[in-house]
Amino acid sequence: MYSMAVSNGESHSSRLTTRRKALTRHEQLKGLVIALKIRFRPVETHTRSRTLKTPTASDVEIFRTAWSLVQSEPWDGRPVRLIGLGISG
């Protein structure tokens, strides 16, 4: 799972997806499960995942899935300390 500290969720999610894409392309990997970890300050961690219909290495599909998971989380203006993105299966 890739993780990074964040201040702006959307722009960092895009960079995180780009990093994940480079790894999947380099290792020729596909994933069926997209997993997201969000750590709020001080240390409150939430995890969400979604299983896709077919395995993918598509950056667009990975980003859209990850971003929908981010949007499903109740932000309530809380500062986010870390977002992690993983692909498995």
KATAJO-V98955 format. One record per residue. N is the residue number from 1. RES is the residue in one small letter. SS is DSSP state (H for helix, E for strand, L for the rest). D_CENTER is the distance of its C-alpha to the mean C-alpha in Angstrom with 2 decimals. Layout:
n;res;ss;d_center
N;RES;SS;D_CENTER
N;RES;SS;D_CENTER
//
This chain:
n;res;ss;d_center
1;m;L;8.59
2;y;E;8.05
3;s;E;8.38
4;m;E;10.16
5;a;L;12.47
6;v;L;12.22
7;s;L;14.95
8;n;L;13.76
9;g;H;10.37
10;e;H;10.53
11;s;H;11.90
12;h;H;9.67
13;s;H;6.46
14;s;H;8.85
15;r;H;9.97
16;l;H;6.91
17;t;H;6.73
18;t;H;10.45
19;r;H;10.58
20;r;H;8.88
21;k;H;11.29
22;a;H;14.11
23;l;H;13.81
24;t;H;13.79
25;r;H;16.61
26;h;H;18.53
27;e;L;18.57
28;q;L;18.86
29;l;L;16.23
30;k;L;14.91
31;g;E;12.68
32;l;E;13.43
33;v;E;10.84
34;i;E;7.10
35;a;E;6.19
36;l;E;4.39
37;k;E;6.94
38;i;E;8.62
39;r;E;11.96
40;f;E;14.64
41;r;L;17.90
42;p;L;19.96
43;v;L;18.11
44;e;E;16.76
45;t;E;13.64
46;h;E;11.98
47;t;E;9.89
48;r;E;9.14
49;s;E;9.01
50;r;E;10.59
51;t;E;13.07
52;l;E;13.91
53;k;E;17.63
54;t;E;17.71
55;p;E;15.82
56;t;E;14.18
57;a;L;13.43
58;s;L;13.40
59;d;H;11.15
60;v;H;12.14
61;e;H;11.34
62;i;H;7.85
63;f;H;7.26
64;r;H;9.46
65;t;H;8.03
66;a;H;4.51
67;w;H;7.08
68;s;H;9.50
69;l;H;7.79
70;v;H;7.70
71;q;H;11.21
72;s;L;12.37
73;e;L;12.27
74;p;L;15.73
75;w;L;15.37
76;d;L;19.17
77;g;L;19.12
78;r;L;18.06
79;p;L;16.89
80;v;E;13.39
81;r;E;13.81
82;l;E;10.48
83;i;E;6.70
84;g;E;5.39
85;l;E;3.17
86;g;E;6.23
87;i;E;8.54
88;s;E;11.98
89;g;L;15.20
//
